[in-house]
């Protein structure tokens, strides 16, 4: 059994009250989860201060308290460890408690506004098909071996991450592909992890409700690369104007990828249609069922990482040709009356514009493009009119509806979106608050050969309304409505 001394390795300690030989059976940051001989880490949160629950943690059996200030009265038999930042310390403690699992496998982290899930999931699929034992920590799910878990956060808390990584190591996993969100970086959830590869996909308007402004959002992402060790690879998309900035201060080995710019890894789109596209990657052609310039960049990142991890080029290209689109990412449905339905997770202005531009490059203009779109409640309000503007600029008809309204009135969210619609586009818009009814409306409007884009929720299997999650899948609803005999 580990002792407190064992898990304090690498922790910057300001003071200790009590013995460091105390046995440790677990580490938690929620006093309700404390058991006998557990370490309780008191964190200062946005809404709750964990220091207020130290007494509760001790009454539940905590023998070690990690905190930013030691209580005036200490309980006998309990050790108190004072640190400058409890959240950062939590990651180090969790890594030590679980035997630093990130150092025992090849951990690949993907950050950026868009593309994280696709890149991580495609890498997982590619390396798995090459015979490697792989793990995936993504927005969609957590997978290793026969284990699959739902994931409530893009980047889980530090304890959950290390617990899963430890289980991966125990089950023989050699490579893990992980999404690294800006929230995860800002809240120190990746502290103590040892990444072998860091990937930057792109940076666009998102999460400014949390980060305050774009500069803070950008600099939080950069912290991930600043923390990479010399032994790591740092791969960045230099088609994005922030790509070079991300690697300014990293000591990792730097590599670039791009479609438009000069880069270490290059790709070109030779042909694009709804069935897939023909790419030239590093002067070699490959057909993929994935669609769009954004997916060309995602696949190029996959190729680059696979190459840096020493897979043969021909093997990589063969596997890329076999990869399928990630659930809810430009997922298409062909209907009996030849309507093409596209379901995509696009929930930022840039992502939505990318999807619509991809459709624009494929369509003939003899058909109607109908877009169903909403914005999430209790999230970045600034992007709502930007989303609406992108939708009306590229679509023939737009149906504004609910996404995950959470605790906001959907009508208010739609009203915020309408502020971004130029007067000349009013006539092409409809407002249908209930999302299922909006998709049904698109089904009624669509004629033979038309295209319907249902954007915003993608892979999600729920709709969040007033604190509750109700079963809801855009693709399932689309199948019910559109897959009817013509």
N, C-alpha and C positions, 0 to 999 in steps of 0.2 A: 504494500500500500504506500502511496505517495505521502510525503509530509509537506507542510507549508514551505519549508526550505527548498524542496525539490521544484516547486512550481513558481518560485520567486526569481528564477534565473532570467536575467535580462530586464527585470523590472527596476525602474528608477525609484528608489525608496527614500522618502524624506524622514520617516521615523517609524519605529516599531515598538509597540507595547505588548509584552507577553512573549511566550516561547515560540520558536520557529520549528520545533519538533512535533507540533500537533499534527495528527493524521488528517488527511484530506480525502474525502470520498466523493466530492463533487464541487462544481463551481456554478453559481447562479447569480443573476442580477435582479431577480424577482423574489421578494421575501416570501411570497406564497409558495414558492417551489423549494424552499429550504428544507433539508432533512438533517438528521444527526450527522455531525462532523463535516458539514458543508462549509464552503467559503461563500460569503455573501459580498458582492461587489456593489457598493452604493454609488450610483451614477446620478449626475444632475441632468435630468431630461428637460425637454422644452416645456412640458406641462407638470411633471412630477419630479420631485427630488428624492432619490433613493435613500438619502441620509435620514429622511423622516421615518423610515421603516426599519432602521437598525434594531430597535428593541423588538420588533415583531420577528425579525430574522433570528435573533438570539433565542427568543422564546420557542421558535420552531426547531432549534437545535444547532444553529450556526456556531462554529467554534473559532472562525476567523472572519473579521470584518475588514474589507479593503475600502478605504474612504479618503476623501480629500481633506477632512478635518476630523480629529479624534474627539469623541464625546467628552464632555466635562467629567462624567462619571463612567469609569470602565468596569465591566463585569468580570469578576474573578474567573479564571479558566478560559477566557476568551482572548485571542490575540487580535490586536488592531494594527493594520499596516496603512500608514499615511502615504499617499502618492499625490503627485500634482494633477494628474488626469486619470480618473477612474475608468473612463471609457477606453482609453488607449491601453491601460493596464489589463483590462478584461481580455483583450485579444491575446496578449502575451501569456496571461495565466491559462487561458483556454488551450492555447497551443501547447504549453508545457504539460498541462494536465493530460492531454491526449497524445503525449509523446511526439509533439511536433510533426504531425502527419504530412504537412505540406512539403517537408523536406525529403519525404520518402517516396514521392511520386513526381511526375512532371506536371506542374500546375500552370495552366494557361488562362490568363485573365483577359476579358474583352470589355472595354469601356467605350463610351460614345453615346450620343443621343439615340441614334437608330442603328439597327444591324446587330446589336449584341446577341439577341436570341438566335438569329439566323446563323451568325458565324460560329457561335459556341455549339449549336445543335448540329450544324453540318460537319464541324470538326469531330464531334463525338461520333457521328454516323460514319465518317470516312475512316477514322482510325479503328473503329469497331469492325468495319468491313475488312480492314487489313489484318485483323486477328489480334489486335491489342485489347487488353482488358481496360475498359474506359469508364469514367464517371462523368456526370453532367450536373452542374448546378445552374439552373436557368429559371427565367420567369415562368416558363411553361411547367416544368417539373424538375425534380431531382431524381436521377437514375444512376444505379450501379448494380451490376449483376442482374438478379431478378427483382431487385427492390425498386419501387417507384413511389415517390412521395409528392403530394401537392406542395407547392411553394407559395406562401402568402406574400413574400417580398422578393424582388429581383435578386438582392443580395441578403441572405439571412443574417441573423445575429452571429457574433463571433463564436459563441458556444456551439450553436447549431452547425455552423460551417465546420468547425474542428471535429465535432462528433461525427458528422457525415464523412469527412476526409479520413478519420481514424477507421471508420467502418470500411471505407474503400480500401485502405491499405491492408486491413485484416482479410479482406476478401480477394486480395491479389491484384487490385487495380493499379495500373502503372501510369495512366494519363488521365487527368481531370481537366475539363473545360468549364470555365466559370464566368458568368456575367458579373461585372463589377459596376454597380450603379453609383451615381453621384451621392445619393443618400448614404450608401454603404461606406463610401470613402469619408464623407463628412462626419459620419457617426462612428468612425473608427472600427467598423465591423471587420475590415481586412487587416487590422493591426496584428502583427506577429506572423502573418502568412509569408511563405517564401515562394514567390512566383518565378517560373522559369521563362515564361513568355508574357509580355504585355502587348495588347493590341488596341490601337485607337482607330475607330471607324469614322466618326464625323461629330460635328457639334452644331446643333441648331437650337432654336427657341423652345425651351421646355423647363419645367420645374423652377421657374423664376419666383413662384409664390414661396418656395422654400429657401432658395439661394439669394434672393434679393435682386440681383442683377446678373447680366450675362458674364461680366468679368469674374465675379465670384464663382459662378457655375463652371466657367472655363478653368479657373485656377484650382478648383477642387478636383477636376478630372486630371489635371497636370500632376497633382500630388501623387497619384498612383505611379506615374512614371519616374517621378523624383525618388520614390522609395525602392525602385528596382535595384537589385544588386549587380555587381560587375559581371557575374556569371550569366545574367539573363539576356534575352533578346527583347528589344523594344521595336515594335513594328507600327508604322503610322501611315495613314492615308494622306498623301500630300495633295490630293485633289481638293481636300478641305483646307481652307485658309488657316486653320488652327493646327494643322497636322505637324508642321515643323516646330511650332511653339511648344507642343506637348513634350518634345524630346530635348528641349534646350538644356536642361540641367541633369538629365539622367546619366548615370555612369554605365548603364547597360549598353550592349552592342546594338547600334542603330541600323534599322532597315526601313525602306519606304516602299509603298505600292501606290499605283495610280492608273487611271485610264487616260486622263488628259495631260498629265505632267510627266516629265522625265522622272524615272524611279527605278529602284532595284528590281522591282517586280511589276511588269506591264501587262495590260490586257486591252483588247480591242473587240468591240461588238461588230460582227460581220453581218449578222442577220437576226431579226427579232420578230416573233409572232406569238400568238397565244399558246401554241404548243411547246414553245421553248425558244432558245436562241443559240446561234453559232458564235463561239468566242475564239479569239486567238490569244493564248496565254503564253508569254515568253516564246513567241514565234511558232507555237504548236496549236493546231485547231482542235476544238472540242465542242460537242453538242451537249447542251444541258436543258433540262425541262424547266429550270428556273427562268424567270423573265425580268427584264428591265435593267437599266444602267446601275441602279442601286444593288441589284443582285449580282451583277458583273463584278462590282467592287467587293461584295461579300465573298464571292467565290475566289476572287484574286487573293483576298486575305487568307482564305482557307488554303489556297495553293502555297502561298508564301510561308505560312506557319508549317505546313507539311514538309516543305522543302527545307526549312531551317531545322526541322526535327529529323532530317535526313531520310525521308521517304524518296524513292526513285521517281523521277518526273513522270515517266509513262504510267506508273502505278497510280500516281496522284490524279492524272488526267482521266484514267479509266474509271476511277472511283467518282470523280466529279461528274462524269457522264451518267453515272448511276444514281446520283443523289436526287432526292425528291424535295419539293418545297416544304418548309416548316409549316406546321399547322397554323392557319390563320395569317400566313404571310403570302400575299398574292396567290391565294388559293382559288382556283377557277372551277366553275360548274357549268357544263354545257346542257342546255335544256332541250326538250323535244321540239320546241318551235324555234330552235337555233338562237336563243338569247344567251349571251355569255355573261355569267354572274361572277364577279370577283369579290372575294372577302379578304380584307386586309386590316392589319392592326394599326395602320397609319393614324396616329393621334397627335402628331405635331404638324405645323404648317409645312415644314420641309418634306416630311415623309409623305404627306398627302399629295403635295405637288409632284414628288417623284413618281408616285403611283399613277397619277393622272397624266403626267408627261409620257410615261411608259405606254399607257393605253393610247395616247395621242399618236405615238409613233407606229402603232400597229393598226389602228382603225382606218377605215376607208373614207370616212366623213359622209357616207351614204346612210349611216345609221345614227340613232340617238344614244347619247351617253347620259345615263341617269345616275346621279350620286346620292346615296343616303348617308348622312353624316350628322354627328352630334358632338358635344364636348362634355368632359367629365365635370361633375360638381365638386365644390370645395378644392379646386385646383387652379392653376395659373389662368387667371381671367384674361390676361393680355393676349393670349394666343387665340381666343375665341373668334374675334373678328378676322384675324389672319387666316384661320382655318376656313371660315366662310368665304373669304375673298378668293382663296385658292380654288375652292370647290366651284364657285360660279364662273371663274375665269376659264376653266378647262372643261366644264360640263354643259350639256344642253338643257338639262333640268336638274334641280337640286331639291331634295327633300330634307329639311332640317328636322331633327328628332332628338330623342334622349340618347345618352350614352350610359354612363353610370352617374345619375344625378346626385347620388349620395344624400346629403341633407339640404340640397338646394331645390328650389322650384324649377322644374324643367323648362317652363315657359320663360322664366327669367334668363336661363342659360341661352335659350334660342334667341331671345331678344338681344342679348349681348353679341351673339354671332351675327345677327342681321345688321349690326352697326358696320360690319365690314363689307356689306353688299352694296356696290354702286347702284345708283337709281336705275340705270339702264338695264340692270340684270334682275330687277324685282319680279318681272313677269315670268322668269324662269324658275322662281322659287315657290316651294310649298312648305307649310309648317304642319307636321303631324307628330304630336307629342309622344304617343306610345310607339316604341320602336318596332314592335311586331306589325302594327298597323302601317307604319311608314314603309316597311319592306313589302307588305302586301300592296300598298299603293304603287310602289315601283313595279310590282308584278302586273298590275292592271295597266300601267302606262306602257310597259315594254312591248314592242312589236317584234316580228321576226327579224333576226339579225342585230337587234339592239344590244347594248352593253349596260349592265347594271353594276355599279361599284357600291359595296356596303362596307363603309370604313369606320375604324375607330376601336372596335372591340376584338376583332381577329379571333385568336384562340380562346378567348374567355368563355367560360361556360356558365356565367352568372350575370345578373344585373344588380347593382348595389343601389338600393333605394331606402332612405331613412334608416340607415344602420343595419339593414337586413340584406342578405344575398338571396336572390331568387334565381332558379335555374333559367338560363337563357343562352342560346348559342346562335350567332348569326347564320352559320352554315346550316344548322339543323332547321332553322326557320326558313331559310332560303330554299332548302330541299322540299319542305312541305308546300311552299307556295309555287315554286317554279317547276318542280318535277311532276307536273300533271300532264296527262295525255293531251296532245295538241289537237 
